[in-house]
Amino acid sequence: MADLLIIGNGPAAISAAEAIREVDRERGITIVSSEPWPAYTPCFLSRYLSGEVPREALFMKGEGFYEELGIEFMPGKVVVSLDTSERRVRLSDGGAITYKGLLIAAGASAIVPSIEGVNGEGVYVFKTLSDVEALKQKTHGTETAVVVGAGYIGLEVAEALNLLGIRVVVVEKEPQPLARMLAPDMAEVIKEHLMKKGVALYTDESVQEVLRDRDGMPREIRLGGGKTIRADMMVVAAGVRPNIDFLKGSGIQTGKGVLVDATMRTSIEGVYAAGDIAEIEIGKERKINPIHLNAVKTGRVAGSNIVGAGRHLPAHLMDMNMLRLFDLFVFSAGTRGPEMAMKRDNGSICRIYYRDGAVTGIQMIGDVRRAGQYLWQIGKEYPFSSLKRLYEHIQRQ
């Protein structure tokens, strides 16, 4: 029997394990991971693909991490079902583990849209280290790749493939790249930047079919508008979906993710969830926030509470992303208010959104050195008009 069982081995799981050990050095911790690797950060996977960082730089902890924290680490074990009445999980290899306390930090998986011919060789997703290793093996000799999705993951993949000398075409169903991060006019700057670097971008478009040769390899990609693109491979970066399928019949309430409160507690006593899988309800608002910082913070809350520390997440974390795209930095945080102030300077753009005089969000391209200052103001009771010195270089519009 596992005393405390953690399903998952990503940032939320590791943060939870560390939080447990800050409170309790005695209780046993077992981490079950579907992946064969020790804990790694997903933040630099595209840099590993391009060859900019070595593989060893991905791993978050040293070789002795699990032993030092007294963790039984079980890699390559896929949890297929959960029986909360018996406090037991079943594994794909036929094994089972019983537990006293459970944290579900199983993360999310890449969404693959319904596309004719999508199943087969030459089509990849980009979510895990295993995904990247599979993709790396096929980049040599590839001339053209289509990337489905122009969110920040899709554009990072596009950059990495471009740096490997591959012609890249990005297909995005929205009318602009980075639709969740940037306003349309800001996104137009990114589109022009991509074009200058040799990356083609089709917006308001979708992939309808992967046309294959006699060997079953991609030959052309047919778009919804009828155009075909010669391509040797396709990478799908169309978003993620929480891994909740194994929870069917467990009694744990789910929506898009596992429903939890501000303490990360699920509908079943003694069971918590954190990270990309958690759909958190705070102040009658439910939210899944699949960013690294949210995984770390919710993991700490869940880990502390599973050993009785009594912590909670006081509010939803704001949407926030930082992207480096061909050495051009892009930063976005908060929400778009009805009013804004903007400054263009030497190729950089800074835009501040506000409502009733208070800052609600920021978007920056190029020089992002002031991002921390602006970020600090979001949600604070400081009206825009009282921050004249900080914003003196910004023109209100």
C-alpha positions in Angstrom: 0.0 0.0 0.0 1.2 3.5 -0.8 0.7 6.0 2.0 0.5 9.0 -0.3 0.1 8.3 -4.0 0.8 10.9 -6.7 -0.4 10.1 -10.2 1.9 12.2 -12.5 5.5 13.4 -12.5 5.3 16.9 -13.9 5.7 20.3 -12.2 2.5 19.9 -10.2 3.5 16.5 -8.9 7.1 17.5 -8.0 5.9 20.7 -6.4 3.4 18.7 -4.3 6.1 16.2 -3.2 8.4 19.0 -2.0 5.5 20.7 -0.2 4.7 17.4 1.6 8.3 17.1 2.7 8.3 20.6 4.1 5.5 19.5 6.5 6.0 15.8 6.9 9.3 13.9 6.6 7.9 10.5 7.6 5.0 9.6 5.4 5.7 7.5 2.3 5.3 9.1 -1.1 4.9 7.1 -4.3 4.9 8.7 -7.7 3.5 6.8 -10.6 4.3 8.2 -14.1 3.2 7.1 -17.5 6.5 8.4 -18.9 9.8 6.6 -18.6 11.8 9.8 -17.7 12.5 11.5 -14.4 10.8 14.9 -13.9 11.5 17.4 -16.7 10.3 20.8 -17.6 8.2 21.1 -20.8 9.2 24.8 -21.1 12.3 24.1 -23.2 11.2 21.2 -25.4 11.3 23.3 -28.5 14.8 24.4 -27.7 15.8 20.8 -27.3 14.2 20.0 -30.7 16.2 22.8 -32.4 19.4 21.7 -30.7 19.8 25.0 -28.7 19.8 23.1 -25.3 21.0 19.6 -24.5 18.7 17.0 -23.3 20.1 16.9 -19.8 19.1 20.6 -19.4 15.4 19.6 -19.4 15.5 17.6 -16.2 14.3 19.6 -13.2 16.0 17.8 -10.4 19.3 16.0 -9.8 19.8 12.2 -10.0 19.2 11.7 -6.3 16.0 13.7 -6.0 13.6 10.9 -5.4 15.9 9.1 -3.0 16.6 12.2 -1.0 12.9 12.9 -0.5 12.1 9.3 0.2 10.0 8.9 -2.9 9.2 5.6 -4.5 9.3 6.5 -8.2 7.5 4.2 -10.6 8.2 5.3 -14.2 6.5 3.9 -17.3 3.3 2.9 -15.4 0.0 3.9 -16.9 -3.0 4.3 -14.6 -6.1 3.0 -16.4 -8.8 3.2 -13.6 -9.4 4.4 -10.1 -11.7 2.8 -7.5 -12.1 5.4 -4.7 -14.3 3.1 -2.6 -11.4 0.6 -2.4 -8.7 3.3 -2.6 -7.1 1.5 -5.5 -5.7 2.4 -8.9 -5.2 -0.2 -11.6 -2.3 -0.1 -14.1 -2.1 -1.1 -17.7 0.3 -3.9 -16.9 -2.4 -5.5 -14.7 -0.9 -4.3 -11.4 -2.7 -2.4 -8.8 -1.7 0.1 -6.0 -3.8 0.9 -2.9 -3.3 4.2 -1.1 -4.3 6.2 1.9 -4.1 9.7 0.3 -4.2 10.5 -3.4 -3.1 13.4 -5.6 -4.1 13.4 -9.2 -1.6 15.3 -11.3 -1.9 13.4 -14.5 -1.7 16.5 -16.7 -3.1 16.9 -20.2 -2.7 15.4 -23.6 -2.5 17.0 -27.0 -5.7 17.4 -28.9 -5.7 15.9 -32.4 -8.4 17.4 -34.6 -10.6 15.1 -36.8 -8.5 15.1 -40.0 -8.7 12.5 -42.8 -5.5 10.5 -42.9 -4.1 12.0 -39.7 -3.4 8.6 -38.1 -0.2 7.1 -39.4 3.5 7.8 -39.9 4.8 11.3 -40.3 2.2 13.0 -38.1 3.3 14.1 -34.6 2.0 15.9 -31.6 4.2 18.1 -29.3 3.5 17.7 -25.6 5.9 15.3 -24.0 9.6 14.5 -24.2 8.7 11.2 -25.9 6.8 13.2 -28.5 9.9 15.3 -29.2 12.2 12.3 -29.3 10.0 10.8 -32.0 10.0 14.0 -33.9 13.7 14.5 -33.7 14.3 11.1 -35.3 12.4 12.2 -38.4 13.7 15.7 -39.0 16.8 14.6 -40.9 16.0 14.7 -44.6 12.7 16.4 -44.1 12.2 19.3 -46.5 8.8 20.7 -45.6 6.7 20.5 -42.5 3.2 21.7 -41.8 2.4 22.8 -38.2 -1.3 22.9 -37.2 -1.9 25.7 -34.7 -0.4 29.1 -34.3 -0.6 29.4 -30.5 2.7 29.7 -28.6 3.4 26.0 -28.7 2.8 25.8 -32.5 5.0 28.8 -33.1 7.8 27.5 -30.9 7.7 24.3 -32.9 7.7 26.2 -36.2 10.8 28.2 -35.1 12.6 25.0 -34.0 11.9 23.3 -37.4 12.9 26.4 -39.3 16.2 26.5 -37.4 16.9 22.9 -38.5 16.6 24.1 -42.1 13.1 22.8 -42.8 10.6 24.8 -44.7 7.7 25.4 -42.4 4.0 26.2 -43.1 1.7 27.0 -40.2 -2.0 26.6 -40.5 -4.3 28.3 -38.0 -8.1 28.2 -37.8 -8.3 31.6 -36.1 -7.9 34.8 -38.1 -4.5 35.6 -36.4 -1.6 33.9 -34.7 -1.4 33.9 -30.9 -5.2 34.6 -30.7 -5.3 34.0 -26.9 -2.3 36.2 -26.2 -2.5 39.2 -28.5 -4.9 41.7 -30.0 -5.2 41.5 -33.8 -3.0 44.4 -34.6 -0.3 43.1 -32.3 -0.6 39.7 -33.9 0.0 41.3 -37.3 3.5 42.2 -36.1 4.1 38.6 -35.3 2.8 37.4 -38.7 5.2 39.8 -40.5 8.1 38.7 -38.3 7.4 35.0 -39.2 7.3 35.8 -42.9 10.7 37.6 -42.7 12.1 34.5 -41.1 10.8 32.3 -43.9 7.8 30.8 -42.0 4.6 30.8 -44.1 1.3 31.3 -42.2 -2.3 30.5 -43.3 -4.9 32.0 -41.0 -8.7 31.4 -41.1 -7.8 28.0 -42.5 -7.8 24.3 -41.5 -6.3 21.0 -42.5 -8.8 18.7 -44.1 -6.7 15.7 -45.2 -3.2 14.2 -45.1 -2.5 12.7 -48.5 0.0 9.9 -48.4 2.3 8.1 -50.8 2.4 4.4 -51.5 4.6 3.9 -48.5 2.1 5.5 -46.2 4.1 8.7 -45.6 2.7 12.2 -45.9 3.0 13.6 -49.5 0.6 16.6 -49.4 -1.6 18.4 -46.9 -5.0 19.5 -48.2 -6.5 22.6 -46.6 -10.2 23.4 -46.1 -10.1 26.0 -48.9 -8.8 23.4 -51.4 -5.2 24.4 -51.5 -2.6 21.6 -51.2 0.8 21.9 -49.6 3.7 19.6 -50.4 4.9 18.3 -47.0 7.0 15.5 -45.6 5.6 15.7 -42.0 2.9 17.4 -40.0 3.0 18.5 -36.3 -0.2 19.1 -34.5 -0.2 21.8 -31.8 -3.9 22.4 -31.5 -4.3 22.7 -27.7 -4.5 20.2 -24.9 -7.2 18.3 -23.0 -7.0 17.1 -19.3 -6.3 13.4 -18.9 -9.6 12.5 -17.1 -10.7 9.4 -19.1 -9.3 7.0 -16.4 -11.5 8.6 -13.8 -14.8 7.3 -15.4 -16.8 5.4 -12.7 -14.5 6.7 -9.9 -17.1 9.0 -8.4 -14.8 12.0 -8.8 -16.7 14.9 -10.3 -15.3 16.2 -13.5 -16.1 18.9 -16.1 -13.5 19.7 -18.6 -11.0 18.7 -15.9 -11.2 17.4 -12.3 -13.4 19.7 -10.3 -11.6 21.0 -7.2 -12.0 23.9 -4.7 -9.4 26.4 -3.6 -7.7 23.8 -1.5 -7.4 21.5 -4.5 -9.8 19.0 -2.9 -12.0 16.9 -5.2 -15.5 15.7 -4.5 -14.0 12.6 -2.8 -12.5 12.9 0.7 -8.7 12.4 0.7 -8.3 12.9 -3.0 -6.8 16.1 -4.5 -5.9 17.3 -8.0 -3.5 19.9 -9.3 -1.9 21.2 -12.4 -3.2 21.0 -16.0 -5.9 18.4 -15.0 -7.5 20.6 -12.3 -10.6 22.7 -13.0 -10.6 25.0 -10.1 -13.6 26.8 -8.7 -13.0 30.0 -6.8 -15.6 32.6 -6.3 -18.1 30.7 -8.5 -15.7 30.8 -11.4 -14.3 27.6 -12.8 -11.0 27.7 -14.6 -8.3 25.4 -16.1 -5.0 27.2 -16.4 -2.5 25.0 -18.2 0.6 27.1 -17.5 3.8 26.2 -15.6 3.2 28.7 -12.7 -0.3 27.4 -12.1 1.0 23.8 -12.0 3.7 24.7 -9.4 1.3 26.8 -7.2 -1.6 24.3 -7.2 0.8 21.4 -6.6 2.1 23.2 -3.5 -1.4 23.8 -2.2 -2.5 20.2 -2.9 0.7 18.7 -1.4 0.4 20.8 1.8 -3.3 19.9 2.3 -2.9 16.2 1.7 -0.8 16.2 5.0 -3.2 18.7 6.7 -1.4 22.0 6.4 -4.6 23.9 5.5 -3.5 26.1 2.6 -5.6 27.4 -0.3 -5.3 29.3 -3.5 -6.7 32.8 -2.8 -7.6 33.6 -6.4 -7.3 32.2 -9.9 -3.9 33.0 -11.4 -4.1 35.4 -14.3 -3.5 34.2 -17.8 0.2 34.9 -18.6 2.6 33.8 -21.2 6.1 34.7 -22.4 7.4 33.6 -25.8 10.7 34.1 -27.5 10.2 33.8 -31.3 13.4 34.1 -33.4 14.8 36.4 -30.7 11.7 38.6 -30.6 10.1 38.5 -27.1 6.4 38.4 -26.7 4.7 38.9 -23.3 1.0 38.9 -22.4 -0.8 38.9 -19.0 -4.2 39.7 -17.7 -7.3 40.6 -19.7 -8.1 43.2 -22.3 -10.0 46.1 -20.8 -12.2 48.5 -22.8 -9.5 51.2 -22.8 -5.8 51.1 -23.6 -2.6 53.0 -23.8 0.2 52.1 -26.3 3.7 53.0 -27.2 5.8 52.1 -30.2 9.5 52.6 -29.9 12.4 51.2 -32.0 10.4 48.2 -33.2 9.0 47.4 -29.7 5.3 47.7 -28.7 3.9 48.1 -25.2 0.1 48.1 -24.6 -1.6 48.6 -21.3 -5.3 47.8 -20.9 -7.4 49.3 -18.2 -11.0 49.6 -17.0 -12.3 52.5 -14.9 -8.8 53.7 -14.6 -7.3 50.5 -13.2 -4.9 48.3 -15.1 -6.4 44.9 -16.3 -3.7 43.6 -18.7 -0.6 44.1 -20.7 0.8 43.0 -24.1 4.4 43.6 -25.1 6.5 42.8 -28.2 10.2 43.3 -28.3 11.6 45.1 -25.3 9.9 43.4 -22.3 12.1 44.7 -19.5 9.3 46.7 -17.9 7.0 43.7 -17.9 7.5 42.9 -14.2 6.6 46.5 -13.2 3.4 46.4 -15.2 2.5 42.9 -14.1 2.6 44.1 -10.5 -0.1 46.6 -11.1 -2.7 44.2 -12.5 -5.5 43.7 -10.1 -4.2 46.2 -7.6 -6.2 49.2 -6.4 -4.0 51.7 -8.2 -5.9 53.8 -10.8 -4.0 54.3 -14.1 -4.0 58.1 -13.5 -2.0 57.7 -10.2 0.8 55.8 -12.0 1.9 58.6 -14.2 5.7 58.2 -13.6 5.6 54.5 -14.3 3.6 54.9 -17.5 4.9 58.3 -18.6 6.3 56.7 -21.9 2.9 55.3 -22.7 0.3 57.2 -24.8 -3.3 56.8 -23.9 -5.7 56.0 -26.7 
